[in-house]
Amino acid sequence: MTARTTVLIVLPLALAVAGCGGARSDDVAVVADSVTAARSAGQVADRQPAELVLPLDEYAFSEAEDEVLAAAAEAAVRDCFEARGFDAADADPLPFGSAGGAAADAVDAADAADKHERRYAVADPEVAARHGYHPPDTTDVRQEFYESHTEAELTALVGTQDGADDGCLHEADEVTAVGNEATLREGELLVSEVQADAWHGAMADPRVQDAFAAWSACMAAAGYRYDAPMEANDDPAWWSTDVAGADEIATAVADVACKDSTGLIAVWSAVEAEYQSELIAQNQDGFDAYRALLDDQVAHARAAAR
């Protein structure tokens, strides 16, 4: 995961009403060799994605840290808003908060506790039965923010339309800022690169490929032809509408059942964790420096909130 920035950058007024993006998803009997591989590759437990803990999680804000950052940012914005003659309560809804999941991938709007919920596409049978591969929550906080405020309030919060940093939302940046922005950006890039390299390494790993083959055979037995889970998730047939149709839901339900019966996610997540651990170890100094900056950021926000 990249470092989760507490404040969502607000778009210029002209671009306020941005559309919501789609999300993605994938699943029936696993071979013993794949299960053994999962247990040997990092000892990631047989958990649902929302419960997974991956090595890179150490280099992202925890849920508790997100809450500290969000509280400090919200307080700073409300204080500024009130100082400009408005009722502090009228600043709500603000276009940011705990960003635990990912605003990161911009695909899965999950909260901090569920940051890996859609990592391997849809994995919850109830979610699949209701939403197929579509994300359960398509709320656009930016659109809600702009639609809930008057022009005068938006000018105070966002700033003038010439791009000047004179809006109260920029106060949130101040209370969550760190001294060495360049090093922070380097750390974010490092995390992003390791995230991508580990993901692609795991996808190409023979253990994961074997698990995909078992999943694909399961799907074929259920009447669906996909070589890998993300093919099912990314099927263009699903993404021409904002909500799932009957065919999409049926496919997603079979997908989740096949993931469960083949043990796909246990294998996939274990192998990905192994790749993450190896890449972190190869760049440990950079990761340590980055984690120290995240700690400084939280400490700065905590002090500002006192």
C-alpha positions as CSV (number, residue, x, y, z in Angstrom):
1,M,0.0,0.0,0.0
2,T,1.1,3.5,-0.6
3,A,1.0,5.8,2.4
4,R,-2.6,6.7,2.8
5,T,-3.1,10.4,2.7
6,T,-5.8,11.5,5.0
7,V,-6.9,14.5,2.9
8,L,-8.4,13.9,-0.4
9,I,-7.3,16.6,-2.8
10,V,-10.3,18.7,-3.7
11,L,-10.7,19.3,-7.4
12,P,-11.3,22.8,-8.9
13,L,-14.9,23.9,-8.8
14,A,-15.3,23.4,-12.5
15,L,-14.3,19.7,-12.0
16,A,-16.3,19.2,-8.8
17,V,-18.8,16.6,-10.0
18,A,-16.5,13.7,-10.9
19,G,-17.9,10.3,-11.8
20,C,-17.4,7.2,-9.7
21,G,-15.1,4.5,-10.8
22,G,-15.8,0.8,-11.0
23,A,-14.3,-2.0,-9.0
24,R,-13.1,-5.5,-9.9
25,S,-13.5,-9.3,-8.8
26,D,-13.0,-13.6,-9.0
27,D,-13.3,-18.6,-8.0
28,V,-13.9,-24.6,-6.9
29,A,-11.3,-27.5,-5.4
30,V,-7.5,-26.8,-4.7
31,V,-4.6,-29.2,-5.2
32,A,-2.6,-30.2,-2.2
33,D,0.6,-28.8,-3.6
34,S,-0.9,-25.4,-3.8
35,V,-2.0,-25.5,-0.2
36,T,1.4,-26.6,0.9
37,A,2.9,-23.8,-1.1
38,A,0.7,-21.3,0.7
39,R,1.8,-22.5,4.1
40,S,5.4,-22.3,3.2
41,A,5.2,-18.9,1.5
42,G,5.2,-16.5,4.4
43,Q,2.7,-18.3,6.6
44,V,-0.2,-16.0,5.7
45,A,-3.2,-17.5,7.5
46,D,-6.4,-18.7,5.8
47,R,-8.2,-15.4,6.2
48,Q,-10.7,-13.5,4.2
49,P,-9.1,-10.6,2.3
50,A,-10.6,-8.0,4.7
51,E,-8.7,-9.8,7.5
52,L,-5.3,-10.1,5.7
53,V,-2.2,-8.5,7.0
54,L,0.5,-8.1,4.4
55,P,4.1,-6.9,4.9
56,L,3.6,-3.6,3.2
57,D,0.8,-2.7,5.7
58,E,3.6,-1.7,8.1
59,Y,4.4,1.2,5.7
60,A,0.9,2.6,5.6
61,F,-1.1,4.4,8.3
62,S,-3.0,2.1,10.6
63,E,-6.7,2.7,11.2
64,A,-5.8,4.4,14.5
65,E,-3.3,6.6,12.8
66,D,-5.8,7.5,10.1
67,E,-8.2,8.6,12.8
68,V,-5.5,10.9,14.4
69,L,-4.8,12.5,11.0
70,A,-8.4,12.9,10.1
71,A,-9.3,14.4,13.5
72,A,-6.5,17.0,13.3
73,A,-7.3,17.9,9.7
74,E,-11.0,18.3,10.4
75,A,-10.4,20.5,13.5
76,A,-8.0,22.7,11.5
77,V,-10.5,23.2,8.7
78,R,-13.4,23.9,11.0
79,D,-11.4,26.4,13.0
80,C,-10.4,28.2,9.8
81,F,-13.9,28.1,8.5
82,E,-15.3,29.6,11.8
83,A,-12.6,32.3,11.8
84,R,-14.0,33.4,8.4
85,G,-17.4,34.0,9.9
86,F,-19.1,30.7,9.2
87,D,-20.7,28.2,11.6
88,A,-18.1,25.5,12.1
89,A,-20.8,22.8,11.7
90,D,-21.6,24.1,8.2
91,A,-18.2,22.9,7.0
92,D,-19.6,19.4,6.9
93,P,-19.5,17.2,4.9
94,L,-15.8,17.5,4.3
95,P,-14.2,15.7,1.4
96,F,-11.8,13.7,3.4
97,G,-11.5,11.4,6.4
98,S,-9.9,8.1,7.2
99,A,-8.5,6.9,3.9
100,G,-7.6,3.4,4.9
101,G,-8.2,1.6,1.8
102,A,-7.7,2.9,-0.6
103,A,-8.7,5.7,-2.0
104,A,-5.3,4.2,-2.6
105,D,-6.3,2.0,-5.5
106,A,-9.1,4.4,-6.3
107,V,-10.9,1.2,-7.1
108,D,-11.9,-0.2,-3.8
109,A,-13.5,2.4,-1.4
110,A,-13.0,0.3,1.7
111,D,-12.5,1.6,5.2
112,A,-9.3,1.0,7.1
113,A,-10.4,-2.3,8.6
114,D,-11.3,-3.7,5.1
115,K,-8.3,-2.4,3.1
116,H,-7.7,-5.7,1.4
117,E,-11.4,-6.7,1.0
118,R,-11.3,-6.4,-2.9
119,R,-7.6,-7.0,-3.3
120,Y,-8.2,-10.3,-5.1
121,A,-11.5,-9.1,-6.6
122,V,-14.8,-10.1,-5.0
123,A,-14.4,-12.7,-2.2
124,D,-17.4,-12.3,0.0
125,P,-20.4,-14.5,-1.1
126,E,-23.0,-12.0,0.2
127,V,-21.3,-9.1,-1.6
128,A,-21.2,-11.2,-4.8
129,A,-24.9,-12.1,-4.5
130,R,-25.9,-8.5,-4.1
131,H,-23.4,-6.5,-6.2
132,G,-21.6,-8.9,-8.5
133,Y,-18.3,-7.4,-9.3
134,H,-19.5,-3.8,-8.8
135,P,-18.4,-2.0,-5.6
136,P,-21.0,-1.9,-2.9
137,D,-20.5,1.8,-2.2
138,T,-20.3,4.2,-5.1
139,T,-20.6,7.4,-3.0
140,D,-18.5,10.2,-4.5
141,V,-17.4,12.3,-1.5
142,R,-16.2,15.1,-3.7
143,Q,-19.6,15.4,-5.4
144,E,-21.4,15.3,-2.0
145,F,-19.0,18.0,-0.7
146,Y,-19.7,20.4,-3.6
147,E,-23.4,19.8,-3.7
148,S,-23.8,20.4,0.0
149,H,-22.2,23.8,0.2
150,T,-23.1,27.3,-1.0
151,E,-20.7,29.3,-3.3
152,A,-19.6,31.4,-0.4
153,E,-18.8,28.3,1.7
154,L,-17.0,26.7,-1.1
155,T,-14.9,29.8,-1.7
156,A,-13.9,29.8,2.0
157,L,-13.2,26.0,2.0
158,V,-11.6,25.5,-1.4
159,G,-10.3,29.0,-2.1
160,T,-10.5,31.3,-5.0
161,Q,-10.9,29.8,-8.4
162,D,-7.5,31.1,-9.7
163,G,-5.8,28.1,-7.9
164,A,-4.4,30.0,-5.0
165,D,-3.9,28.0,-1.8
166,D,-6.2,30.2,0.2
167,G,-9.0,27.9,1.2
168,C,-9.5,26.4,4.6
169,L,-8.9,22.9,3.3
170,H,-5.3,23.7,2.9
171,E,-5.1,24.0,6.7
172,A,-5.5,20.3,6.7
173,D,-2.2,20.0,4.8
174,E,-0.4,22.1,7.4
175,V,-1.3,19.9,10.4
176,T,-0.4,16.7,8.6
177,A,2.7,18.0,6.9
178,V,6.2,16.6,7.4
179,G,9.5,18.5,7.1
180,N,11.1,16.5,4.3
181,E,8.4,16.3,1.6
182,A,11.0,15.0,-1.0
183,T,11.9,12.0,1.2
184,L,8.2,11.4,1.8
185,R,7.5,11.3,-1.9
186,E,10.5,9.0,-2.4
187,G,9.1,6.6,0.2
188,E,5.7,6.7,-1.4
189,L,7.2,5.8,-4.8
190,L,9.2,3.0,-3.2
191,V,6.1,1.5,-1.6
192,S,4.2,1.8,-4.9
193,E,7.0,0.1,-6.8
194,V,7.3,-2.7,-4.4
195,Q,3.6,-3.1,-4.3
196,A,3.5,-3.4,-8.1
197,D,6.5,-5.7,-8.4
198,A,5.2,-8.0,-5.7
199,W,1.8,-8.1,-7.2
200,H,3.1,-9.0,-10.7
201,G,5.7,-11.4,-9.3
202,A,3.0,-13.3,-7.4
203,M,0.7,-13.3,-10.5
204,A,3.4,-15.0,-12.6
205,D,4.6,-17.4,-9.8
206,P,4.0,-21.1,-10.7
207,R,2.2,-21.6,-7.3
208,V,-0.3,-18.9,-8.1
209,Q,-0.6,-20.1,-11.7
210,D,-1.5,-23.6,-10.5
211,A,-4.1,-22.1,-8.1
212,F,-5.5,-20.1,-11.1
213,A,-5.7,-23.3,-13.1
214,A,-7.7,-25.0,-10.3
215,W,-10.0,-22.0,-10.0
216,S,-10.5,-22.0,-13.8
217,A,-11.4,-25.7,-13.9
218,C,-13.9,-25.0,-11.1
219,M,-15.4,-22.1,-13.1
220,A,-15.6,-24.3,-16.2
221,A,-17.5,-26.9,-14.3
222,A,-19.9,-24.2,-13.4
223,G,-20.3,-23.1,-17.0
224,Y,-17.9,-20.1,-17.1
225,R,-14.8,-19.8,-19.2
226,Y,-12.0,-17.7,-17.6
227,D,-8.3,-18.5,-17.2
228,A,-7.8,-16.2,-14.2
229,P,-9.9,-14.4,-11.6
230,M,-9.2,-10.9,-12.9
231,E,-10.5,-11.9,-16.3
232,A,-13.9,-12.6,-14.7
233,N,-13.7,-9.3,-12.7
234,D,-12.7,-7.3,-15.8
235,D,-15.2,-8.8,-18.2
236,P,-16.4,-5.8,-20.4
237,A,-19.9,-7.2,-20.2
238,W,-20.2,-6.0,-16.6
239,W,-18.9,-2.5,-16.9
240,S,-21.5,-0.8,-19.2
241,T,-23.9,-0.3,-16.3
242,D,-23.6,1.1,-12.8
243,V,-25.2,-1.9,-11.2
244,A,-24.8,-5.7,-11.6
245,G,-27.2,-7.7,-13.7
246,A,-28.3,-11.3,-13.2
247,D,-25.5,-12.8,-15.4
248,E,-22.8,-10.8,-13.5
249,I,-24.1,-11.8,-10.1
250,A,-24.3,-15.5,-11.1
251,T,-20.7,-15.3,-12.4
252,A,-19.5,-13.6,-9.3
253,V,-21.2,-16.0,-7.0
254,A,-19.6,-18.9,-8.8
255,D,-16.3,-17.1,-8.7
256,V,-16.4,-16.7,-4.9
257,A,-17.4,-20.3,-4.5
258,C,-14.5,-21.5,-6.6
259,K,-12.1,-19.2,-4.7
260,D,-13.2,-20.8,-1.5
261,S,-13.2,-24.4,-2.6
262,T,-9.8,-24.1,-4.3
263,G,-8.2,-22.1,-1.5
264,L,-7.1,-19.6,-4.1
265,I,-6.8,-16.6,-1.9
266,A,-4.8,-18.4,0.7
267,V,-2.2,-19.4,-1.9
268,W,-2.3,-16.0,-3.8
269,S,-1.9,-13.9,-0.6
270,A,0.8,-16.1,0.8
271,V,2.9,-15.8,-2.3
272,E,2.3,-12.1,-2.6
273,A,3.4,-11.7,1.0
274,E,6.6,-13.6,0.3
275,Y,7.4,-11.3,-2.6
276,Q,6.7,-8.2,-0.5
277,S,8.9,-9.4,2.3
278,E,11.8,-10.1,0.0
279,L,11.5,-6.7,-1.7
280,I,11.2,-4.8,1.5
281,A,14.4,-6.5,2.8
282,Q,16.2,-5.5,-0.3
283,N,15.3,-1.8,0.4
284,Q,15.1,-1.9,4.2
285,D,16.9,1.5,4.7
286,G,14.5,3.3,2.4
287,F,11.5,1.7,4.1
288,D,12.8,2.5,7.6
289,A,13.3,6.1,6.6
290,Y,9.8,6.3,5.2
291,R,8.1,4.7,8.2
292,A,9.9,7.3,10.4
293,L,8.4,10.1,8.3
294,L,4.9,8.6,8.7
295,D,5.5,8.4,12.4
296,D,6.5,12.1,12.4
297,Q,3.4,13.0,10.4
298,V,1.1,11.3,13.0
299,A,3.0,12.9,15.9
300,H,2.7,16.3,14.3
301,A,-1.1,15.8,13.8
302,R,-1.5,14.6,17.4
303,A,0.3,17.6,18.7
304,A,-1.7,20.0,16.6
305,A,-5.0,18.4,17.9
306,R,-4.1,19.1,21.5
